[in-house]
Amino acid sequence: MRQRVFNPLGMNASDPVITNGIRERVAVGYGPLQPDRPFPVRGKLAEAPWIEVPEAAGSIAATASDMGNYLQMLLNHGAGLRGECYLKNF
């Protein structure tokens, strides 16, 4: 993932899996204060528990800038920063 996608697209702050090793660099998630009830409009939030997701389930940790590079490639029909095509390889 890093060699074929992240590096060529300049996604240098991204990680292909969410593990405890990157926890200090990942934003804190939030969820409903009372998850056993319907969430009201403007309901209170609480810090969500940390979940490590080491398997390939779309668990990429990326900055907004890195995701912008990825989205630019998708919007350019697979063309990367230097014009190379990525979608043909998948």
DSSP file (Angstrom, degrees, kcal/mol; ACC not computed):
  #  RESIDUE AA STRUCTURE BP1 BP2  ACC     N-H-->O    O-->H-N    N-H-->O    O-->H-N    TCO  KAPPA ALPHA  PHI   PSI    X-CA   Y-CA   Z-CA
    1    1 A M     >>       0   0    0      0, 0.0     4,-2.3     0, 0.0     5,-1.9   0.000 360.0 360.0 360.0 -46.7    0.0    0.0    0.0
    2    2 A R  I  4> +     0   0    0      3,-0.2     5,-3.1     1,-0.2     9,-0.1   0.934 360.0  42.1 -65.0 -45.1    2.7    2.4    1.0
    3    3 A Q  I  45S+     0   0    0      1,-0.2    -1,-0.2     3,-0.2     0, 0.0   0.894 123.2  35.9 -69.8 -40.9    4.9    1.6   -2.1
    4    4 A R  I  45S+     0   0    0      3,-0.1    -2,-0.2     4,-0.1    -1,-0.2   0.758 136.5   7.0 -88.3 -25.6    2.1    1.5   -4.7
    5    5 A V  I  X5S+     0   0    0     -4,-2.3     4,-1.7     3,-0.1     6,-0.3   0.738 122.9  47.1-122.3 -59.7   -0.2    4.2   -3.4
    6    6 A F  I  4XS+     0   0    0     -5,-1.9     5,-3.0     1,-0.2     4,-0.5   0.941 113.7  43.5 -59.9 -54.9    1.0    6.4   -0.5
    7    7 A N  T >4<S+     0   0    0     -5,-3.1     3,-1.5     1,-0.2    -1,-0.2   0.937 114.7  47.4 -61.2 -50.4    4.6    7.2   -1.7
    8    8 A P  T 345S+     0   0    0      0, 0.0    73,-0.3     0, 0.0    -1,-0.2   0.829 115.1  47.2 -62.1 -29.5    3.7    8.0   -5.4
    9    9 A L  T 3<5S-     0   0    0     -4,-1.7    -2,-0.2    -3,-0.1    -3,-0.1   0.426 115.1-114.1 -90.7   2.3    0.8   10.2   -4.3
   10   10 A G  T < 5 +     0   0    0     -3,-1.5     2,-1.6    -4,-0.5     3,-0.2   0.779  64.0 150.2  72.4  26.0    2.9   12.1   -1.7
   11   11 A M    > < +     0   0    0     -5,-3.0     3,-1.1    -6,-0.3    -1,-0.2  -0.499   9.6 151.8 -89.2  67.0    0.7   10.6    1.2
   12   12 A N  T 3   +     0   0    0     -2,-1.6    -1,-0.2     1,-0.2    -5,-0.1   0.616  64.5  52.4 -78.7 -14.4    3.7   10.8    3.6
   13   13 A A  T 3  S+     0   0    0     -3,-0.2     2,-0.3    -7,-0.1    -1,-0.2   0.211  91.5 101.6-104.1  14.6    1.6   11.2    6.8
   14   14 A S    <   -     0   0    0     -3,-1.1    48,-0.2    48,-0.1    46,-0.0  -0.674  51.8-159.7-102.9 154.1   -0.7    8.2    6.1
   15   15 A D  B     -A   61   0A   0     46,-2.6    46,-2.3    -2,-0.3    -2,-0.0  -0.992  18.0-139.9-129.7 139.7   -0.7    4.7    7.6
   16   16 A P  S    S+     0   0    0      0, 0.0     2,-0.3     0, 0.0    43,-0.2   0.594  86.8  34.3 -77.9  -9.9   -2.3    1.7    6.0
   17   17 A V  S    S-     0   0    0     44,-0.1     2,-0.8    39,-0.1    44,-0.2  -0.985  77.8-123.3-140.8 152.8   -3.6    0.2    9.3
   18   18 A I  B     +B   53   0B   0     35,-1.5    35,-2.0    -2,-0.3     2,-0.2  -0.856  48.0 156.3 -98.5 107.8   -4.9    1.7   12.5
   19   19 A T    >   -     0   0    0     -2,-0.8     3,-1.4    33,-0.2     4,-0.3  -0.765  59.1-101.2-125.7 169.9   -2.7    0.3   15.3
   20   20 A N  G >  S+     0   0    0      1,-0.3     3,-1.0    -2,-0.2     4,-0.3   0.769 114.9  71.4 -62.0 -24.6   -1.7    1.3   18.8
   21   21 A G  G 3  S+     0   0    0      1,-0.2    -1,-0.3     2,-0.1     3,-0.1   0.726 104.8  36.8 -65.8 -22.5    1.6    2.5   17.4
   22   22 A I  G X> S+     0   0    0     -3,-1.4     3,-2.0     1,-0.1     4,-0.5   0.329  84.2 109.0-108.5   5.8    0.0    5.5   15.6
   23   23 A R  G X4 S+     0   0    0     -3,-1.0     3,-1.2    -4,-0.3    -2,-0.1   0.842  73.1  57.0 -54.1 -39.7   -2.6    6.3   18.4
   24   24 A E  G 34 S+     0   0    0     -4,-0.3    -1,-0.3     1,-0.3    -2,-0.1   0.694 108.6  48.3 -68.5 -16.5   -0.8    9.5   19.5
   25   25 A R  G <4 S+     0   0    0     -3,-2.0     2,-0.4     2,-0.1    -1,-0.3   0.455  95.5  89.2 -99.4  -2.5   -1.1   10.9   16.0
   26   26 A V  S << S-     0   0    0     -3,-1.2     3,-0.1    -4,-0.5    35,-0.0  -0.768  81.9-110.0-102.3 140.2   -4.8   10.1   15.4
   27   27 A A        -     0   0    0     -2,-0.4     2,-0.3     1,-0.1    -2,-0.1  -0.287  37.3-104.5 -63.4 149.2   -7.7   12.4   16.3
   28   28 A V        -     0   0    0      1,-0.0     2,-0.2    22,-0.0    -1,-0.1  -0.590  35.8-136.9 -74.9 133.1   -9.9   11.4   19.3
   29   29 A G        -     0   0    0     -2,-0.3    19,-2.6    19,-0.3     2,-0.3  -0.579  15.6-156.8 -89.7 156.0  -13.3   10.0   18.2
   30   30 A Y  E     +C   47   0C   0     17,-0.3    17,-0.2    -2,-0.2     3,-0.0  -0.954  13.8 170.8-132.3 152.4  -16.6   11.0   19.8
   31   31 A G  E     -C   46   0C   0     15,-2.5    15,-2.7    -2,-0.3     0, 0.0  -0.845  48.1 -49.5-145.3-179.3  -19.9    9.3   20.0
   32   32 A P  E     -C   45   0C   0      0, 0.0    13,-0.2     0, 0.0    -1,-0.1  -0.263  43.1-132.6 -58.1 141.5  -23.2    9.7   21.9
   33   33 A L  S    S+     0   0    0     11,-2.3    12,-0.1     1,-0.3     6,-0.0   0.875 106.7  33.2 -61.2 -38.0  -23.0   10.1   25.6
   34   34 A Q  S >  S+     0   0    0     10,-0.3     3,-1.7     1,-0.1    -1,-0.3  -0.793  72.6 179.3-120.6  86.7  -25.7    7.5   26.0
   35   35 A P  T 3  S+     0   0    0      0, 0.0    -1,-0.1     0, 0.0     4,-0.1   0.597  74.7  68.2 -68.4  -9.8  -25.2    5.0   23.2
   36   36 A D  T 3  S+     0   0    0      2,-0.1     3,-0.0    -4,-0.0    -2,-0.0   0.387  98.5  59.3 -88.8   5.3  -28.1    2.9   24.3
   37   37 A R  S <  S-     0   0    0     -3,-1.7    -3,-0.1     3,-0.0     2,-0.0  -0.884  99.8 -84.0-128.4 159.4  -30.7    5.6   23.4
   38   38 A P        -     0   0    0      0, 0.0    -2,-0.1     0, 0.0    -4,-0.1  -0.368  51.7-111.1 -59.7 142.0  -31.6    7.5   20.2
   39   39 A F        -     0   0    0     -4,-0.1     3,-0.1     4,-0.1     2,-0.1  -0.668  34.1-143.7 -81.4 118.2  -29.3   10.4   19.7
   40   40 A P    >   -     0   0    0      0, 0.0     3,-1.9     0, 0.0     2,-0.1  -0.365  31.7 -83.4 -78.2 160.2  -31.2   13.7   20.2
   41   41 A V  T 3  S+     0   0    0      1,-0.3     0, 0.0    -2,-0.1     0, 0.0  -0.432 119.9   5.7 -59.4 131.9  -30.6   16.8   18.1
   42   42 A R  T 3  S+     0   0    0      1,-0.1    -1,-0.3    -2,-0.1     3,-0.1   0.797  97.8 171.8  58.3  31.1  -27.6   18.7   19.7
   43   43 A G    <   -     0   0    0     -3,-1.9    -1,-0.1     1,-0.1     2,-0.1  -0.238  37.7 -93.0 -67.1 159.5  -27.1   15.7   22.1
   44   44 A K        -     0   0    0      1,-0.0   -11,-2.3   -12,-0.0   -10,-0.3  -0.450  39.2-147.8 -76.4 146.7  -24.1   15.4   24.3
   45   45 A L  E     -C   32   0C   0    -13,-0.2     2,-0.3    -2,-0.1    -1,-0.0  -0.779   9.6-165.0-113.1 157.7  -21.0   13.6   23.1
   46   46 A A  E     -C   31   0C   0    -15,-2.7   -15,-2.5    -2,-0.3     2,-0.1  -0.945  39.5 -84.0-135.0 157.7  -18.4   11.5   25.0
   47   47 A E  E     -C   30   0C   0     -2,-0.3   -17,-0.3   -17,-0.2     3,-0.1  -0.425  48.2-130.4 -62.8 131.2  -15.0   10.3   23.9
   48   48 A A        -     0   0    0    -19,-2.6   -19,-0.3    -2,-0.1    -1,-0.1  -0.487  28.0 -96.1 -81.0 153.4  -15.3    7.0   22.0
   49   49 A P        -     0   0    0      0, 0.0     2,-0.2     0, 0.0    -1,-0.1  -0.366  43.1-102.7 -67.3 150.1  -13.2    4.0   23.0
   50   50 A W        -     0   0    0     -3,-0.1     2,-0.5    -2,-0.0   -30,-0.0  -0.537  36.9-164.6 -71.7 135.8  -10.0    3.4   21.0
   51   51 A I        -     0   0    0     -2,-0.2     2,-0.5    -3,-0.1    -3,-0.0  -0.982   9.7-149.8-127.3 120.2  -10.3    0.7   18.4
   52   52 A E        -     0   0    0     -2,-0.5   -33,-0.2     1,-0.0   -32,-0.0  -0.779  13.5-174.1 -87.6 128.5   -7.3   -0.9   16.8
   53   53 A V  B     +B   18   0B   0    -35,-2.0   -35,-1.5    -2,-0.5     4,-0.2  -0.746  16.2 160.8-125.7  81.5   -8.1   -2.1   13.3
   54   54 A P        +     0   0    0      0, 0.0     2,-0.1     0, 0.0    -1,-0.1   0.603  50.7  84.5 -81.8  -9.6   -5.1   -4.0   11.9
   55   55 A E  S    S-     0   0    0    -37,-0.1     2,-1.8     1,-0.1     4,-0.4  -0.468  95.9 -91.1 -92.2 166.1   -6.9   -5.9    9.1
   56   56 A A  S    S+     0   0    0      1,-0.2    -1,-0.1    -2,-0.1   -39,-0.1  -0.538  77.0 125.6 -76.9  85.3   -7.8   -4.6    5.6
   57   57 A A  S    S-     0   0    0     -2,-1.8    -1,-0.2    -4,-0.2    -2,-0.1  -0.124  96.4 -76.8-132.2  35.9  -11.2   -3.1    6.3
   58   58 A G  S    S+     0   0    0      1,-0.1     2,-1.2   -42,-0.1    -2,-0.1   0.778  82.9 150.6  74.7  25.7  -10.7    0.4    4.9
   59   59 A S        +     0   0    0     -4,-0.4     2,-0.4   -43,-0.2    -1,-0.1  -0.341  12.9 149.5 -92.3  54.6   -8.7    1.3    8.1
   60   60 A I        -     0   0    0     -2,-1.2     2,-0.6   -43,-0.1   -42,-0.1  -0.743  35.7-151.7 -89.9 131.0   -6.4    3.9    6.6
   61   61 A A  B     +A   15   0A   0    -46,-2.3   -46,-2.6    -2,-0.4     2,-0.3  -0.913  32.7 157.1-100.2 118.2   -5.3    6.7    8.9
   62   62 A A        -     0   0    0     -2,-0.6   -48,-0.1   -48,-0.2     2,-0.1  -0.978  40.0-116.9-143.4 152.5   -4.6    9.8    6.8
   63   63 A T     >  -     0   0    0     -2,-0.3     4,-2.4     1,-0.1     5,-0.2  -0.379  37.4-107.5 -78.8 166.1   -4.4   13.6    7.2
   64   64 A A  H  > S+     0   0    0      1,-0.2     4,-1.9     2,-0.2     5,-0.1   0.890 121.4  52.5 -61.9 -38.9   -6.8   15.8    5.3
   65   65 A S  H  > S+     0   0    0      2,-0.2     4,-1.7     1,-0.2    -1,-0.2   0.918 109.7  47.6 -64.0 -44.1   -3.9   16.8    3.0
   66   66 A D  H  > S+     0   0    0      1,-0.2     4,-1.9     2,-0.2    -2,-0.2   0.901 111.3  50.3 -64.4 -40.8   -3.0   13.2    2.1
   67   67 A M  H  X S+     0   0    0     -4,-2.4     4,-2.9     1,-0.2    -1,-0.2   0.845 105.6  58.2 -66.7 -31.6   -6.7   12.4    1.5
   68   68 A G  H  X S+     0   0    0     -4,-1.9     4,-2.3     2,-0.2    -1,-0.2   0.899 105.1  50.0 -61.7 -40.7   -6.8   15.4   -0.8
   69   69 A N  H  X S+     0   0    0     -4,-1.7     4,-1.7     2,-0.2    -2,-0.2   0.908 112.4  47.5 -62.2 -42.1   -4.0   13.9   -2.9
   70   70 A Y  H  X S+     0   0    0     -4,-1.9     4,-2.0     2,-0.2    -2,-0.2   0.924 112.6  47.8 -66.0 -44.9   -5.9   10.6   -3.0
   71   71 A L  H  X S+     0   0    0     -4,-2.9     4,-2.8     1,-0.2    -1,-0.2   0.865 107.7  56.2 -65.2 -35.9   -9.2   12.2   -4.0
   72   72 A Q  H  X S+     0   0    0     -4,-2.3     4,-1.5     2,-0.2    -1,-0.2   0.904 106.7  50.7 -61.7 -40.6   -7.4   14.3   -6.7
   73   73 A M  H  <>S+     0   0    0     -4,-1.7     5,-2.5     2,-0.2     6,-0.5   0.918 111.6  47.3 -62.7 -43.8   -6.1   11.1   -8.2
   74   74 A L  H ><5S+     0   0    0     -4,-2.0     3,-1.5     1,-0.2    -2,-0.2   0.921 111.6  49.8 -64.1 -43.4   -9.6    9.6   -8.2
   75   75 A L  H 3<5S+     0   0    0     -4,-2.8    -1,-0.2     1,-0.3    -2,-0.2   0.763 106.2  57.5 -67.1 -24.6  -11.1   12.8   -9.8
   76   76 A N  T ><5S-     0   0    0     -4,-1.5     3,-1.2     3,-0.2    -1,-0.3   0.087 122.8-106.3 -91.6  22.8   -8.4   12.7  -12.4
   77   77 A H  T < 5S-     0   0    0     -3,-1.5    -3,-0.2     1,-0.3    -2,-0.1   0.851  82.7 -40.4  56.9  38.7   -9.5    9.2  -13.4
   78   78 A G  T 3 <S+     0   0    0     -5,-2.5     8,-3.0     1,-0.3     2,-0.4   0.370 100.3 137.1  96.6  -3.9   -6.5    7.5  -11.8
   79   79 A A  B <   -D   85   0D   0     -3,-1.2    -1,-0.3    -6,-0.5     6,-0.2  -0.634  40.1-149.9 -80.6 130.2   -3.8   10.0  -12.8
   80   80 A G    >   -     0   0    0      4,-3.5     3,-1.4    -2,-0.4   -71,-0.1   0.015  39.5 -73.3 -84.1-166.1   -1.4   10.8  -10.1
   81   81 A L  T 3  S+     0   0    0    -73,-0.3   -72,-0.1     1,-0.3    -2,-0.1   0.807 134.8  38.8 -62.2 -32.0    0.6   13.9   -9.3
   82   82 A R  T 3  S-     0   0    0    -74,-0.2    -1,-0.3     2,-0.1   -73,-0.0   0.192 124.0 -97.5-105.4  15.5    3.0   13.3  -12.2
   83   83 A G  S <  S+     0   0    0     -3,-1.4    -2,-0.1     1,-0.3     2,-0.1   0.353  77.4 140.3  88.9  -6.2    0.4   12.0  -14.6
   84   84 A E        -     0   0    0     -5,-0.1    -4,-3.5     1,-0.1     2,-0.5  -0.415  53.0-119.6 -71.3 148.7    1.0    8.3  -14.0
   85   85 A C  B     +D   79   0D   0     -6,-0.2    -6,-0.2     1,-0.1    -7,-0.1  -0.777  32.2 173.4 -96.6 129.6   -2.1    6.1  -13.9
   86   86 A Y    >   +     0   0    0     -8,-3.0     3,-1.5    -2,-0.5     4,-0.2   0.758  69.1  66.7-101.3 -33.1   -2.9    4.1  -10.7
   87   87 A L  G >  S+     0   0    0     -9,-0.3     3,-1.3     1,-0.3    -9,-0.1   0.768  90.3  64.9 -68.0 -25.8   -6.3    2.6  -11.3
   88   88 A K  G 3  S+     0   0    0      1,-0.2    -1,-0.3     2,-0.2    -2,-0.1   0.732  95.9  60.2 -67.5 -20.3   -5.1    0.3  -14.1
   89   89 A N  G <         0   0    0     -3,-1.5    -1,-0.2     1,-0.2    -2,-0.2   0.469 360.0 360.0 -86.5  -1.8   -3.0   -1.6  -11.6
   90   90 A F    <         0   0    0     -3,-1.3    -1,-0.2    -4,-0.2    -2,-0.2   0.427 360.0 360.0-111.4 360.0   -5.9   -2.6   -9.4
